[in-house]
């Protein structure tokens, strides 16, 4: 099965980012993007976007890491994402 990289998109402005920006980036296959995680899944499923699809496991992991570095993590003060790693 092929992997993908997905994002959960903010529906409203927050104190650190504007509506329409991602709050979580993930890697998955199958229905992973729609399953319960540590961070809330958007109620409006149109706020789940697939950034890259048709990837190998290693390719998806590399792109997930690149997107997280690009947007930065809130917990370490580098950006807007809630990702912890």
N, C-alpha and C positions, 0 to 999 in steps of 0.2 A: 504494500500500500504506500502511496506517495504522501508526503508531508506538505504542510503549508505554514505560513506565518500570518498571524491575524492581529488586529487591533480592536480594542474597545474604545469608542469615541465619546467624548463628553457631550452632553446635550445642553448644558448651561455653562456659563463662565464660572470659574472658581477663583480663589485668591491667587493661584499660581499659573492658571492657563485659561485660554479662551474656549468657548464652545466650538466643537468641530475638531479639536485636537485630541490625540490619543491619551488615555489614562493608563492603559495596560497594553503590552505587546506580548504575544505568546506564540508558541510553536505547537502544532498538533497534527493529528490525522483523524479521519472519520468525523465524529461529531464533537470533538474536544472543545472547539470554540463555543459550543452551546451548553456545555456541562458545567456544573458547580465547581468553583475554585475558591481561592482565598479572597479574591476581589469580586465585587458584584458584577454579574452579567447584565448588560443593558436590557431593560424591559422591551425597548423598541429594537427588534432584531436588525433593523436597517443600520443600527449604530455598531454592528460588528462588521468590520471590513477585512477582506482577505488581501493582504499586501503582496504576497507571493504564493504561487501554487505550483504543484507538480515537482516538488523538490525531494531530494534524498534526505535522510535523517541528518546527516552531517551538513548538507547544504542549508537546510532549514535552521539548524542550530547556529550556524555562522551568520545567517541573515538576521535571525532574532537578536543575537548579540550586537550586531551592527546597528540595528534600529534602536535598541536600548541605549547604546552609547550616543547615538545621534540625538535622541530626545532627552536623555539624562534621567536620573532617578531622584525623586523627591527625598527619599530617606538619607541620601548622602549629599544633598544640596546641589546636585548637578543638573537638575531639570524638572520635568513635569510628570514623569511616570511613577506609578505606585509599585512597579516591579521591585522585588527585594534583591534579586540577583540577576 
